Each structure stands twice: as C-alpha cells, then as structure tokens.
C-alpha cells in the first residue's frame, strides 16, 4: 500500500523534472511557443497529481483500502470485454492493412484498444446489478 504512493511520487517527480529541463532547453533555443505549451502541460500535470494525492492521502492516513470490491469487479469485467472488442478492432485493421501504412495500423490499433477499454469501463461502471 505504501509502495504505491512512493512509486507515484518518484515517477511524478521524474516527469516534472524532465519537463522543467525540456522547458529550459526550449527557452535556450528561443522556441517560446513550444516552451509555453510545455509549461501549460506541466501546470496541468502538477494540478492533476495534486488532486490524486489529495484523494489518496486520507485513505493512506487511515489505512483504508483504495479499491472496494465493486470497483475491482468493474475493472475486471471491463478489461475482459475490452479484450474481445480490441480483437475485433485488430481484425478489421488487418483487413484494411493494404490501404494503410504499417505505422498507421499500429497507432489505430492501440488507440482502438484504449477507446474500447474506456467505453467498456464506462458501460460497466454505470450498469446496475453488477454487485
């Protein structure tokens, strides 16, 4: 339980430091537009991580589990359903492979997998009677 918070903190710190170094490199190369976009991304990332930490801190402080049984069940059911959806997406992409570049096929397949997981999670989360 404690390891999850340490890993999240270390990875977040590494990402923030990497983004700061890249901002300084872009400013040194007089690429102000890219530096401004990266700064907006950095601010968004830090605010998102702080919201996550605020949500997780009371659970960590009181020793409560971060996932309950229903959220674990929703995660497993949606992952199983998304697996089969992604198989159909890959079959469709392989059918149209001669019209697409290999990089495009790979990118579309990965995006399809992500979208199928997200849609499956939304459907399963809002479904009643899955307790």
ChimeraX attribute file (.defattr): number of C-alpha atoms within 10 A of each C-alpha:
attribute: neighborCount
match mode: 1-to-1
recipient: residues
	/A:1	11
	/A:2	8
	/A:3	8
	/A:4	8
	/A:5	14
	/A:6	11
	/A:7	11
	/A:8	14
	/A:9	14
	/A:10	11
	/A:11	12
	/A:12	15
	/A:13	13
	/A:14	12
	/A:15	15
	/A:16	16
	/A:17	13
	/A:18	12
	/A:19	17
	/A:20	16
	/A:21	12
	/A:22	16
	/A:23	21
	/A:24	13
	/A:25	13
	/A:26	17
	/A:27	15
	/A:28	11
	/A:29	10
	/A:30	11
	/A:31	13
	/A:32	13
	/A:33	11
	/A:34	14
	/A:35	21
	/A:36	14
	/A:37	12
	/A:38	17
	/A:39	16
	/A:40	12
	/A:41	13
	/A:42	19
	/A:43	13
	/A:44	12
	/A:45	15
	/A:46	16
	/A:47	12
	/A:48	12
	/A:49	15
	/A:50	12
	/A:51	11
	/A:52	12
	/A:53	15
	/A:54	11
	/A:55	12
	/A:56	15
	/A:57	12
	/A:58	12
	/A:59	13
	/A:60	15
	/A:61	8
	/A:62	8
	/A:63	11
	/A:64	12
	/A:65	10
	/A:66	12
	/A:67	9
	/A:68	9
	/A:69	9
	/A:70	12
	/A:71	14
	/A:72	11
	/A:73	16
	/A:74	21
	/A:75	16
	/A:76	14
	/A:77	17
	/A:78	21
	/A:79	18
	/A:80	13
	/A:81	16
	/A:82	22
	/A:83	16
	/A:84	12
	/A:85	17
	/A:86	20
	/A:87	14
	/A:88	14
	/A:89	19
	/A:90	19
	/A:91	12
	/A:92	12
	/A:93	19
	/A:94	14
	/A:95	10
	/A:96	12
	/A:97	14
	/A:98	10
	/A:99	11
	/A:100	13
	/A:101	11
	/A:102	11
	/A:103	9
	/A:104	13
	/A:105	18
	/A:106	14
	/A:107	12
	/A:108	16
	/A:109	20
	/A:110	15
	/A:111	14
	/A:112	20
	/A:113	21
	/A:114	14
	/A:115	15
	/A:116	21
	/A:117	21
	/A:118	15
	/A:119	15
	/A:120	21
	/A:121	20
	/A:122	13
	/A:123	13
	/A:124	20
	/A:125	17
	/A:126	10
	/A:127	11
	/A:128	8
	/A:129	5
	/A:130	11
	/A:131	9
